[in-house]
Structures are given as C-alpha cells and as structure tokens.
Amino acid sequence: MTRFAIQGLLARKLRTALTAIGVVLGVALISGTYVLTDSITSAFDSIFTQNYKNTDAAITGKSAIDASQDGTVAAPSFPADLLQKVRDLPEVGAAGGSVNGEAQLIGKDGKAIVFGGAPNLGFSVDPALPQFNSLALVAGSWPAADQVVIDTQTAQKKGFQAGDDIGVQARGSVVRMRISGLVEFGAVSSIGGATLAGFDLGTAQRIFDKPGKLDQILIAAKPGTGKQQLIDAVNRILPSGTQVRSAEDQAAEDAAGTTDFLNFLQTFLLVFAAIALFVGSFVIANSLSITIAQRTREFATLRTLGASRRQILGSVVLEALVTGIVSAVLGLFLGLAIATGLFKLFDAIGLTLPNDGLVFRTRTIVVALLVGVLVTVLASLRPAWRATRVPPIAAVREGATLAPGRFNRFRPVGAALLAAAGIALVLVGLFADGLKTSTLLSLLGAGVLLLFVGIAAFSSRLVRPLAAFADPVARWAVVVLTALAWPFILVPVWAVRRLFGRHPEFPRVLPDRPAVAIGGQNSRRDPQRTASTAAALMIGLALVTLVATLGAGLIKPFEDAVDRISSADYAITAQNNFSPLPPAVAAAVTKVPSVEAVTSVRGGQAQAFDKTIPITAIDRSAPQLLRFDWKAGSQASLAELEPNGAIVDSDYAKQHALSQGSTVTLKMATGKTLQFQVRGIFKPPAGGSPFGNVTIAATTFDAATPQPQNLYTFLNIRGGVTAENTAALNDALSSFPNAKALTIEQFKKAQTDSIKSLLNVLYVLLALSVLVSLFGIVNTLVLTVFERTRELGMLRAIGLTRGQVKRMIRQESVITALIGAVIGILVGLLLAWLLAARLDEISFTVPVSQLVIFAVVSVVVGIFAAIWPARRAAKLNPLEALQYE
C-alpha cells in the first residue's frame, strides 16, 4: 500500500501541488516569522553586547518606580564626581563616564532627519578609553568641543561628510556643529533607521542639559579582581539613586524593552501564520474529499482485491504525510524570502529594524516541519476515514458515490452548537471580569476558531439560497468588470490588429445565458463542496472585515474625542507625530504676538496604590483650551491644581473608591513622595484621552521630574487657521526643526495615519489567507474539471463552444467566491460588533466603502481563480473526454 500511495501521488502531481499550496504558504510565514525575529534579536544582542565590551560592571541611575519603557520616564542622572571615586577604588582598572539623550540631526534642507519611527541617539564618547568605545571611526577624527561624529548611514543618505557643518537639536534650539568624523556601530551591518550622534563629554552635558551629571559609568576590573568583588566594592561608595550591575545584567536590562517588543512581534506574526494554516487545512480537507470521491471505483477495486479498511486509511494518510513533508520543506525555505519581505514591509511603514544577516536556527526548522506535517495529516483524517467506507461493490457501479454517514443528519445541529459555543467563549472572554491577558486571548482564539468551524460546517445549508442570490450578481459583476477593463486590454490589441489588417475580435459583453446557467447549477449541485471551498475565503474576508470595521471604529471616535477635548486652532507635534518634545518648543510659540493661549500636556509615570500608572500634568492655560466631561468638579477645578491638587479619570476613581476631596499619594521616579487632593473626576471620551489616570499641575510635576517632556501642545491664535498664522508659527519653530505646527484637522489626520499604517500591515498579512483561499478555489475547479471530464465532452459534443465552457467555469468560481464573501463579511461584522460593545475606545462603525471593495475583490478572486481551470476545460478534446474513465 505504501508503493500504491506514492504512485498515486506521482500520478496526480497537479492535484498534489495545488493541495500543498496552503501548507507551503502557512509554513513559509511561520519560518519567515522566526527568521525575522531571530535576525532582529541577533542584531540587538550584538548591539547590546558591543555596548559593554571590555566592561565588567556598569553604574546607572535608579528609578524609584518600576517604569515601563515608553520614553516618558528615564533613569535619573547622578553627580559626575562619582566617577573619580570609582577610579580611586583599588579594585578598578579603568572607568569612564558618559551621558546620553535624544539628539536630532538636521539635514541640509533644514528639516529633522527622521527614518520612520527609529530613535535618534545622542551620547558622549571618550577616545581616551577606547576599550569602552562601541563605535568604529571610519573617516575624520573623534569630536572635540562643539563637534559631532555621525553614523555613515545618515551621512550617505543625506549627503554629509567629515568637515561639513550640521545642525543638532537636543533639549534646546538647534546648534551648528562641525562633523569631525563618521562612525559605524561595531560589527553590526545595519542599526535600522536609528541615527547616531557622538559628542565629547562637555558638549553632551551642555546640549542634553545635564551639567555636572552622568548617566552611566563603565568599569573594568583590575587584573586578578573578580566581578562580584568589583561590584561589592563599588556598592560601598554608591550614593542613593544609583545602582551597579554586571555588564551581562546591564545588557539584559537594556534589552528588556526590546525583548518584550520582539516577543510581541513574534506572537503577532505567528497568529497570521496560524490563520493561513487554518485556511490551508480547509483547502487540504476539501481537496482530499473531492479526490476520494473521484477515486471511489479505485478504492472499491482495492477492497475487492483484499485491501482492508485500515490499509485504505493508511494509504490516504500516507499520501497526506508525504504531501505535508514536501510542503513543509518548501515552506521552510520560502520563509527566507518571507523574512526579507517582512523587513521591507516594516521599513515601508517607518519601522526600520536592525539587521545583521538572516538567522536560520534549528528551532525554526523543527517547528516549521512539525507544524506543516501535523496540519496536513490532521486535515486528511476525515477524508481518509470516508475512504474506508467505500464498499467493494462500488467497483462495478458506474458513477457510484459514497452514502452519507450515519451521523450526517446531525451535522446541522452539531455545526450550530459549535458556532454557539464559539460565540459563548468570545462573550466570556470579552465580558468576564478579572481574566488574565493570556486567558482572555485563549478564550477569544478558541471562540473564533469554533465559530469559523461551526459556520463552515453549517454553510452547506446556505449554499442554495445564497447561490440563487449570487448567480445574477455574478453575471453582471463580471460584465461590469470586463467593461471597465476594456480600455486597458482591448484597445492596444485592437490597434495592433488594425495595423496588420485584421479585424478585431471583441469578447462577448452580455451574459451568455446557457453557459452561465449551467455554471450556476454546478455551484448548487454539491452544496457541501461549494461550502467547503467558500469557507476558506470566508475566514480571510471575515478577518479583513473585522480589521476594517475596528479601524473605522477607532478613527471616528478618536477624531470626535479631539473635538470634544480641545478647542484649539493648532497643535505642535514632533516630525514623526508621536515623540515627546521639550518644553522649550512650547515656549517658542508663545512668543508669536498673535498667539492668544498655549497649553501643554506633560507625560510621565508614578506609583500609586502599589502600581505604576501613567500620569500627566497641565499648566495654567489649560482651562482655555482643554475641556473635560466632569462627573465631579468643573472647569474651575483646573485652576485649583497648584500646588497639590489633582484630577483623576472616572474608571481609576471607581477602582480605588476616590471621590472629590480624597487623597492620592504618588511616588515619583526620583523617589519623591507627594500627596494630592482630588479636585475633580472626569470621564474620558470614547475615542481615548491624552490624560493619565492622575493629572497634576505642571509646576509640581516639573519640580519632581528631571527633564520633563510635553506629549501634546495646543494653541489658539488670533484670526484662527490662516496661511499667515501658519507661517508665523513655522517661523517661531525654525530653531526646532523636529517640531511642526499642524491645524487641528491636520493633527487628527496625522494621528490616525499611524492607525491606517497598522491596518495596511494587517491587510498585507491577511492577504496571505486570501491567497490561500484563491488557490483553494483553483484546486476545487481543477478537480471538478477532472471529475466532469465526460460531462464536458458531452456538452462540447452537443454544441457548447470553448468560450462557453470558460464562462461556465468562471460563473461557478465567482458564485463560490461571492458566497464566501457574503458569509465572511457578516461574520466579521458580528465579531466587530461584539468587540465594540466591550471596548469604550471603539464604536461600531460599518465601513461601507471598504466592504464594497471587499465584495469586488472577491469577484476578482473568483475570476482569477477560474482562468486556469477554465482554459484546461476548454482545451479538452470532446472525443477523448467521452472515453475518460
């Protein structure tokens, strides 16, 4: 039976290849995800390791709270005189101090150099201690006072070289510096989109506003001194607010935020790989079911010759196993191309990631092969079990078919119960309180999986009514799309034929009624097959619809929230629309004579009720520009924040039983503990809020926070939004090229563009599942052409033309695609409605225009899927087809 199974695969190469495509693409995304994240991890590891080469221990500031790495809280600096105390220790062989911060390089066009959302890193370098220097000097020399070295990537892209002048903006306005040299970061081939700017210590302390301060001290032990002995000695002289770690521990701490991001990215991409494999499993199961139905007489003959049911089962499973192995191997190596494509995709949306070459680990090989084989074998079990039910007598029957199983009558009830169970799990995950994140995601994933399986199993009952609806829609949709394509396809062909004296042949425009009628009947002939084929597309379009609906539900509430919160004319943001800005930027626009009011929202973190929370701070101008939906208090509460007043959002107040007059104790990152009295409680708008759980006065915040940053700045200007006012604001910001003035409408668009960029990434990733479903339709149509060979021969014999055969196949394909689109869009809207009912930040907004596009795309998918099967069917020789067995 093993030889029989292998020979069967070799005899049906085309069918096997089409069946395997779903697994190939799914495994490719798994392999590509692991290669991508492993490559990024390797590059970051090299960066962090290079940072601490020849280092045994590192001293840094110590935050008093466990702050998340969102850029609003940095470890505090410490006095620079600690460096000499460290050098005086007998256990220390060498020690060097440095400061760092964000340093924006300014291009020759006067604009900030920004490569997507990558960081702009600034730091001090000490050429006298080369053992601690992670940079390699490529051209020029190390920086002296008021000089800078920049990375070769930025220099090459922006046309700089050693000896040129360049603008640098840090905490204050732009300063001009001479580029003393060009540097590269260690052995890493690419640091992503980050820019590097290195200064001597004095210059760095000045531009980062850290006079007499250090951010880090790197230490090398004296020969013969152990690391722990060194750390113990350093600990004895450390002042409060500082800490010492081994080089390995400090590198791990620096990498913590990156590790969390990469773990999220890996899980995020693997989810889409799982979706592609899930869709691929439908393709595999459907293809094998059709193949087994076509091989009924073959299996019956084997049973007549003495093959047992177990041998038949083993033969089909073996075919699936071989298919799975070959598919997984192909997908494994296709993953290298997928990883390269993902690098380019993230680069296109502004997320340029470090890359030190593709990393292909053993784990990637094992997981990809194992998953690919298991999915293929599991998908084959039901068709294989059906093959064992072929009775020997079927060998002598013409057109014998398998009788339904004894449990087939329970199929609709079981499918409905599966779908109901899926919805129940989704509801529990969304609305049950106190669930862990992992539990919530598991419930949602299991619920959606059961929902898809249940609907796919039940949809065979919906095929006939949906096909009756889709039949005329498909006819005219194809006509319209063909008519729209004429100018791009037919005119050039017509012109060429006229030049050579031949009369142009135009394709049929109106529906060919006999051909499309037969195509419509074919789609209804086997509802189970049509439903299984449409199910793959249904899953992809359901998820695409879910993403589109959630995107629309995020964007509209956000725009409404901006209108409700602010009455400003303009907003000041960073060039990348999200980075915080120093207060000096807001101070610059206040000097514009026509500006009537300016207010800023500072951002940070603090500890309250033993948990780290986001906090914000506002200034005295806030009541003029910011509005709140008050549950307790009023706009007058904003004037009562100095020095120890606070306002809190309603959810946080409810969680901790706070009311107007209650006391809230905040522990700041510097270790200061401050008490605040609640002056008001507000309800954040549904589209999100720029304010943290607790909001205090900017003066109090600044006194307890080193180097505060503004998240947002809003302003009103006399005359409102005009070209003259915009020009005046841009002139005021000319010393801060990293900042820009946007009208409120431009601000809303800029903020929502990031949401749209994320949606585009999701669409690209979900397109893989739609691609798998396209091949599923192709596969089904090709198999049905084999199955109906004699039927097609008869139709050709009685006068059906090749063109009519093509239109017949195309009509069946488009109807199948439309059925999948209708069910998928409805399921996607259902899931989006459930999520919107749970999340205040999302409103249920139906993206009508996008849904129309999805429906059109489904028709296009049906047309493209039918091209090859239709050509094969049209090429059949009628006489040979009539003799086909």
N, C-alpha and C positions, 0 to 999 in steps of 0.2 A: 504493500500500500504506500510505502514511502516513495518508491520509484514512480508509482502511479501519480502521487500528488505532485512530485517535481515535474513530471512530464506534462501534467495538466497545466501547471504554471507556465512552462515554456511554450505550450501550445496556445496560450491565451496571454501573450506578452502585453498587448494593448490594454486589455481589461485589467491586468495586474498593475500596470503602470498607472492607470487612471485611479485605481483603488488606493494606491500607495501615496498619492499626492498629498492628501490631507495629513497623513502622518509625517511625511517629509517636511512640510511647512511648519507643523507644530513643533517637531523636534528641532528644526532649524532655529526657531525662536527661543526654545529652551537653551540650546547650545550657544546661540548668539548672546543671550542674556548673561550666561555665566562667563563667556569670553569677555564681554564688555565690562561687567562689574569686576571681574578678576584683573583685567588690564588696568582699570582705573585704580583699584586697590593697590596693585603693584606699583603704579606710578606715585600714588600718595605715600605709600610706605617708603619708597626711595626718597621722596621729598623730606619726610619727617626724619628718616634716618640720617639723611645728609645734613639736616639742621643740627644734629647733635653728634657729628663725627668728632672723634678725639675728645669727647666730653664724658666725664664720669658723673657729674651732678649738675643740676640747674636750680637756681633760685628764682622764684617768681612772686608776684603779689598774690595774696589770698583773699578771695571774695568771701564775705561773711555769710553769704547765702548760696544755695545750690542753684545757680542761674543757668537757664537754658542758653545755648549759643545762638541767639538770634540777632546779635550785633548791637543790642541796646545796653548790655552790661559787659564791661571789660574788667579784667583783673586790675586792681589798683596799682599804681606805681609806688615806688619806695625811694627813700633818700639815697642819693648817689654815693654818699660817704661809706655805705655798707661795703662797697667794692674793695676799698683799701683794707678794711677789717678782715675781709675774706682772704685777701692776698697775704696778710700777715700771719695767717694760721700756718703752723708747721706742716700740716698735712696737705697743704695746697701747693701744687706745682705751678699752675698758671690759672688766671681768672680774667674774664673780660665782660664788660657790661654793655648793654645796648638798650635802645628804646625803639618802639615801632608804632605804627598807626596807618591810617589811610592817607595815601599821597596820590593825588590826581595829577597825572601828566597832561599837559595842554599841547595840542597839535599845532601845526603851522597855520591852520585856519582859525585859531583862537578858540576852538571847541575842545572840551574834555575828551581824552582818548578813552573810549569805553568799548570793550569787546563783549557784547552781550551783558550778562549779569555777573561776569567774573570779577574777582576782587582787584583792587588797586593797592598793592602792598608797598609800604614805605618802611625803612628801617635804617639803623646806623650800621656801618661796617668799620672794622678796625684792622687795617692791613698789618699792624704791628703784631697781631696774633693770628697768623694765617691758619693755625690748626683749628680755630673755631669758625673760619670763614667758609660758608657753603657756596659762595659764588666763585666762578672762574672768570678771570679777566681775559677778554678776547681782544680788545683794542683799547688804546689810550692808557690811562693811569687811574689809580684809586682817587676818590674825591678828597679835595681839601675843603676849607671853609667856603660855604656858599657855592659848592659844586655838587654834581649828582652823577651817579652812574645809572644807566638804564639797561633793560634787557635787550638782547639783539633782535628778538621777535618784534617788539614795538618799534625799534629803530628801523628795521627793514620795511615794515608795513607803512610807517608814517614818514619815511624819508629823512631820518636823523643819522648823524654820525658823530664821532668824537670831535669835540671842538665847537659844535653848534650850541646855540642858546636854546633853552626850553623853559616853558612856564611850569611851575609846580604849585598846586594848591593843596593845603592841608587843613589846619584849623582856621586859618585866616584867609586873606585875599591872596591872589596869585603873586608869586615872587619869581623873578627871572634868574636862572642859574645856567652855568656853563656845564655842558656834558663832558666830564673828564674822561669817561671810558664807557665801553659796552661790556656787559657781563652775561654769562649764562648760568643757569642753576644746576650745578653739579653735573651728574651724568644723565639726567632726565631729558629725553629728547623734546618733550613738549610739556609746558606747565599750564596748558589750556589757554584761556583768554586772559589770564592774570597779567598785569603789568608790574614791573619791579622798579623801584627807585631807591638807591642807596646813598646815604649821606655820611659825612663824618659825625661824630657824636654830638658836638656842639651845635651844628646846624640842625640835626634831627631834634634835639631837645627844644630848639627855638621854634621850628615850624610846627612841631606837634604840641607846643605849649606845655612842655614838661621840664621847665628849668630846674636844674639840680636834682632830677629824678632819673630813675632807671626802671625798665620793665622786666629785665632779665639779666642774670649773671650766669655765665657758663664757667664751669670749674673742671680742671684736670687735676687728678691726684698726683702727688709726688710719688716717684718710683718707690715701690715697697709698701704703699698705703692702700689698704682695701677700700672698696666703695662704701661699705657700711661704716667703716671707721671715719672716712671723709665726711659722710652725711651726719654722723653723730657729732663730729667736731663743728661743723657748720651750724647745726641746730642750736648749739650752746650760745651762739652770738646773734642769732636771728632776732630782729625786733618783731613786734606784733604786726599782723597784716602781711607777713611774708611766709614762705614755705620753701623747703628744699626737697627735691625728688631726684632719684637716679635718672640718668639720661634715658634709659629704656622706659621708665614710668612717665617721664615728661613727654616723650614722643607719643606714648599711648594716650596721654591726656590731650595732647594737641590733636590727635587723630580721632578723638571720641565723636565729635560732631560729624566728621567726615564718614566715620564708620556707620553711624546711625543713618545718614543720608544714603549711603551705598546699600545698606540692608533694606531700606525702604524702596530704593530704586530696583533692587533685585526682585523683591517681592512683587512690586508693581508690574514689572515686565513679565514675570513668571505667571501672573494671573492671566495675561493676554495669551501667553503660550498655552496655558491650560484651556482657555476658551477655544483657541484654534484646534487643539487636540480633541476637545469635546465635540466641536463641529465635525472634525475629521472622523470621529467614531461613528457619527450618523452616516457619513459617506461610505465608510467601510461596511457597516452593517447592511445598508441598503444595497450596495453593490454585490455583496456576497449573497444576499437574499435573492436578487434578480438572477445571478449566475446559477444558484442552486435550482431555482425554478426552471431555468433553461436546460439544466442537466438532469432533469427528472428521469428520463429514459436511461441516461448513462449510469446513474446511481442504482436504478432498478435492475439494470443488467448485471451490475456488480453483485447486488443482493442475490440474483438468480444464480450467479456463478459461485455463491457461497460466502460472500463477504458479510461479516456480522455488522450490527448497528454500531458497535464500538469501533470497528475498523473504518466505517464511513465517517464517524465523528472524528477519529484521529486524523483521517486524510484531510478533511476540511480545516481542522485546527492547524495541521502541519503546513498547509498552504498559507494560512494566515501568519504562522510563525515565521516562515521564510520571507513572506512579504514584509512583516514587521522588522525583521533584522536588516533586510536590504534598505528599507525606507529609513530606518533609524541611522544607518551608516551614512546614507546620502544626506539626511538632515543634519547629522553631526557636522559634516564638513561644510555644508551650506551655511551653517551658523557663523562661520568665519566672515562670510560676505554680509550676513545679517548684522554682525557686530560692527563692521565697518560702516554699514548704512546707518546704524543707530548713532554712532559717533557723529556722522554728518547731520542726522536729523536733530540731535540736541544742539549741535553747532548752529543750525539754521534758526532755532528758536532763542538763541542767545545763551545757551548753557554749554559753553565750550569747556570740555573736561580734559584734565591731564592725560597724556598717553605716552607710554614708554614702550610701545610694541604690544601686539596681541599676545595674550597669555592663554595657553590651551592646557588646562590641568586634567589630571586623571579623573577627578571627581566629575568634571564635565562629560567625559567620555562615558563613565559608568552610568550616571543619571540619565543622560540623553538616550543611550541604548536601552536601558532598563525600561524607561517610561514609554518609549516608542514601541517596543515589543509588547509590553503589557497592554497598552491601549489597543493595539491591533488584535491581539489574541482575545481579550475580553469582548471586543466588538464583534468577534466572529462566533462567539459561543451560541447565541440564539440562532443564527442561520445554520450553524453546524448541527445544532440539535434538530432543526427542521429537516435537515438532510437525512437524518437517521429514520425519519418517518416515511420515507419513500418505500412503498410496498413493491415486492418483486413483480407483481402482475402489471405494474405500470410500464414495464419494458415492452409489452406487446400492444399498448394502447397509444393511438395517435393523439397527440395533444393532451396527454394526461397531466393533471395538476394535483398539487397537494391539497388534501382535505384540511379544513380548519381544525386546530387542536381543540381538545375538549374544554379548555378554559377560555377559548376565544370569545364566547358570549359574555364573559365577564370583563372583557377588555375596556369597554367604555366606562364602566363603573370604576375599575381599577385606575384608569387614567385620570378620571375626575377626582378620585381620592388622593392620588399623587399630587395633582395640581393644588387641591385644597390644603394638603399637608405642607406643600411648599409655601403657600401664602401664609399659613399659620406660623411657620418658622420665621418668615420675614417680619410678620407683625410682632412676634415675641422679641425678635432682635431689635426692632425699632422702638417699641413702646415699653418694654420691661425696664424698670429702673435698677441701677446698681450693677449692671453687667460689665465685666471686664472687656477691654477692647478686643482681645483675642476671641473671647466667647461671642461677642456681638458679631464680629466678622465671620466666624464659623457658622453661626446661625443664618446670617444673610446669604453666605455662599451656598450652604446646604439647601436653604429655602429656594433660592433662584434655580439651583440645579434641578430640584424636584419639580418645580413649576415648569421648566422647559421640557423635561422628560414627559410629564403628565400631558401638557398641551400637545407635544409632538405625537404622543400615542393616541390622543383623543381627536386630533385634527383630521383623521381619515373620515370621520363622520361629517366634517365640514366641507370636504372637498367638492362634493357635487353642487351644493348651493353656491359656494364661492367660485367654482369654475363657471357656473351659469352666469354669475356676475362678471367674472374676469374675461370671459370669451369675447363679448363685444368691445370691452375696454381694450383688450389686447389687439384686436383687429385695427381699431382706429389709432391706438397709440403707435403701432408700427407704421401706419400710414403717415402720421404726423411727423414722426422722427425721420422717416425716409424722405419726406418732402423737405424737411429742414436741412438734410444732408446733401440734397441735390446740388446746390451751388458749389459745394466743396469737392464733390466727387464727379458729377456728371458733366459739368461744363468743360473741364480740361479734357475729358475723354471725347466729348462731342467735337471740340476744336481740333483735336488730333485726327479724328476720323474725317472731318470735313477737309482737312489739308490733304489727305491721301485719297479723297474722292469717294469715301464710303459713307453710306447713310447711317447716322447714329441710331443705336437701338436703345430705347428708353425702357426701364423696367416698369412692371405693372404698378400703378399707383393705388387704384381702388382695391379693396379686399377681393381675393379670389375665393368666392363663396364655397365651391365644392372642397377645395383644398383645406381652407381654414376650418370648415365644418368638421371634416374628418379629424383635423388636429385637435379641435375642442373635444370631440368624442373620445379621442385617445386619452386625453388628460383625465376623463371621468371613468375610463374603462377599468382601471385598477386604482381605486382611491387610496389604498394603503401605500402603494408605491409612490403615487404623486405626493401624498402627505409626507412620507419619509424624505423624499427629495426636497420638498419645500421647507422641511423642518430645519435643515442646515442653514438656509438663507434666513429663515425666521429668527434664529438665535442671533445671527450677526446684526440684522436690522433692528431687533429688539434692543440690543445693547447700544447701537448707534442712536436710536431714538431716545433711549434713556439719557445718554450723554448730551444730546442736543437739547432735550427738554430741561435737564438740570442746568445746562449752561444758560439757557434763556431765563430760567428761574433764579439764577444768581445775578445776572447782569441787570435786569429790570429793577429788582429790589435794591441793588447797590446804588443805581442812579437815583432812585426815589429817596434812599437814605441820605445821599449827599445833599439833595434839595431840601430835605427836612432838617438836617443838622446845621447847614451853613447857608447864610445869606450873602456870601462873599461874591465879589466880582472876579477875583483871580486867586490862583493857588500857586505856591512856589514849591517845586519838587526837584529832585536830582535828575540828571540826564537819563538815568535808567528807570526813573519813575518810582523807585521804592527805597533807595538808600537814604538813611537819615542825613541831615545836614547840620553843620554847626550853627549856633545862634547868630554868629556874625552875618550870616546870609540874610536873616530876617531884619537885622539891624540896618543892613544896607538899603533895603527898600523903604524903610521908614523915613529916609532922607529925601525921598521924592516929594516935592512940595504938594502935589495934588493927592497924595495918599491920605485918606481920612482915618483909617483904622487898620491895624495889623495885629494878628494874634497867631500864636504858635502852640502846637501840641507837642510837648516833650514826651519821650518814651523811656521806660526802664522796667526794672523788676525789684520786688521786695518780698520779704517773708511776712505772712500774716496767718494766724491760726495754724502755725507749723507747716505751712505750704508756701511755695514760691508762686507769686501771682504777678501778672502784668499790671503796672501802674502807669499813670500818665500825669502830666502837670500842665496847667494852663495859666496864662498871665491875666493881668487886669483888664485887657481889652476883649477878653472872651465874650462877655455878655453882649457886645455889639455885633458879633459875627457868628456866634455859635448858639444853637437852640437845642433845648432838651425837652423830652416828654416826661414831665415830672409826675412821680407818684407821691412824693413828699418834698416839700420845698418849692422854690420858684427860681426864676432868673436872678432874683436878688441874692440867692444862696451863693452864686458865683462870686459876689463881692465880699463874701464872708469867709473866704478860704485862707487868707493870710491871718496869722501865721500857722495855725494848727487846725484849720477846717478841711473837710473832705466831702466829696460826693461819691456815692457808690452806685453800681448798677443794681437793678431790682433783683436779678437772679442771685447775685452774691449776697445781697441783703437778706433775702429769704433763706438762703443756705445757712447763714450764720446768725439768724434772728436779730438783724440790725434794724434799727429804726432811727428816725430823726432825733439827734441828741446822744446816740450811742457812741461808745469809744472804740476806736480801732487802733491797734498798735502795729506799726510797721518797723521791721528790721531791714535797714538799707544794706546795699552791697558793701559799703565801707565799714559796717559794723555798728553804725549809729542806730539807736532805737528811739523812734519818735511816736508820740501819741497824737491822734487826731479825733476830732469830734465830728460826727456825721451831720452835715448841714442840709443835705438833700439826697433823695433817692430818685434815680431816673430809669426809664425803660428804654433800652437800646432799640433802634429801629430794626425791622426785619432784615434789611439788607446788610447788616453789620455796623459796627461802630468803631471810630478811631480811638475810643477811650478804653482804658483798662478797667479792671474790677474796682480800683480805687483811684480817684483823681484828686490831686492836691495842688497847692499854689506853686507856681514856677520858682518863686524866690526860695521857698522852703526846699524844694526839690534840688535846686542848684547848689544850695549850701551843703547838702548831704550827698551830692553826686559829683564825682570828678568828671570833667569834660562832658557835660550834658549835650544831648543831641535832639534836634527837632524832627519829629516824624512828619508833621504837616505844618504848613504856614498858609494862612488865608488873609486876604486883604480886600478892603473896599477903597475905591479911588473915585475922585470927583469926576462925574461925567460917565461913569460905568465903563463898559468894554468899548474901547475905540482904538483905532490904529495908533493914534498919538500916545495914548496911555500905555499901550503895549510897548511901544518904542521907548518910552521913558523908563519903564520897569527893566527892559533889557539893558539899557544904558547903565542903570544902577547895579545890575548884576554882572556887568562886564568884568569886574575883578573876581568873580566867582563863576568861571566857565562851567563848573559841574552843576550849577543850578540853572533853572529855567522858569520863566513865568508863563503860566497857562491860564486861559479863561476857564471858568468852571466847567463849561461844556467840553473843552479840550482835556481838562483834568479827568472828567468821568470817562472819556474815551480812552485816555492813556492808561487808566487803572484797569478798565475792562479788557484792554488789548491783551494783557497778561493772561486773563481767563480764556480769551479766544485762542491764544497761542497754545495753552494747555489742551483745549478742546481739539485743536488741529492735530496735536500729538496723539490724542486718544483716537481720533478718526483714522489716522495712519495705522495705528496698531490694530484697530478693529477691522480695518480693510483686509487684513490677513485672513480673518474668519470669513469675510465676504468672498475673498478669492478662493478659499477652500470650498465654500458652498457653490461657487461658479463651476469648479471642477466636478463637484458632486452632480450638478445638473448635466454637464457634459457627459459624465460617466453613465448616468442613467439613460440619456438619449442614445449614446453609442450602444449600450447593452440592449435597449429596446429595438434598435435597428437590426442587431443580430437576431433578436427574438422574433421580429416581424419580417424576416427576410422573404419568406414565401408570400406573406401578405402583400409586401411592397411589390414583389414580382407580379402578383395578380393585378394590383392596381395599375401598374405600368402596362400590363398586357391589355387592359380594357380602356386604355387611353390617357391615363394620368401622365402629364409631362414631367420632365426633370424639375422645372421651375415650380410646378405644383407640389411635388414631393418636398422640395425645400421649404415652401411656405407652410406645408402641413407640419413638418418637424418644428419649424420656428414658432408656429402658433401654440403647439403643445408646450414648448420651452417657456414662452412668455407667460402663458397662463400659470404654469407652475411657479414661476418667479413672482407673479402678482399675488398668488395665494400666500407664499411665504412673506411677501411684503405686508399684506393686509394683517395677517396674524402677528407678525413681528412688531409692526408699528403699534398695534393695540396693546400687546404685552408690554412694550417699552413705555407707553403712556401710563399703564397701570402701575408699573414699578416706580415711575417718576412721581405719580400722584401719592403713593404711599410714603415715599421719602419726603416729599414736600409737606405732607401732613405732620411729619415728625420734626422736621428741622425748620426753625423760625427764619433762618437765613435764606431759605429757598421758598419761592412762591411757585405754584403750579401754573406755568405759562406754556401754552401749546405753540411751538414754533411752526406755524402753518407753512411758511415758505420752504423751510427745510424739509418738512415731511413730504411736500410735493416733489422736492428734488430727490428724496429717497425713493419715492414711488417711480419717478422717471429713471433713476439709476437701476432699479430692479428690472424695469422693462429692457434697459440697455444690457444688463447682465443676461437676461433671457435671450436677447438677440445674439449676443456674442457667444453664449453657450451653445447655441443651435448651429453656428456656422459650420463647424467641422462635421458633426453628426449628419447635418443636412446634406453636405457635399458627398459624404460616404453613401448615404441612402440614395442620392440622385445618380450616383455612378454605378449602381447595381445593374447587372445585365438581367433583363426580365426572364430569359430562358433559364439561365443558371440559378436565378433566385427561386424559380418554381420547383427546381430539383433539390433545393437546400434542405438538409436534414438538421 
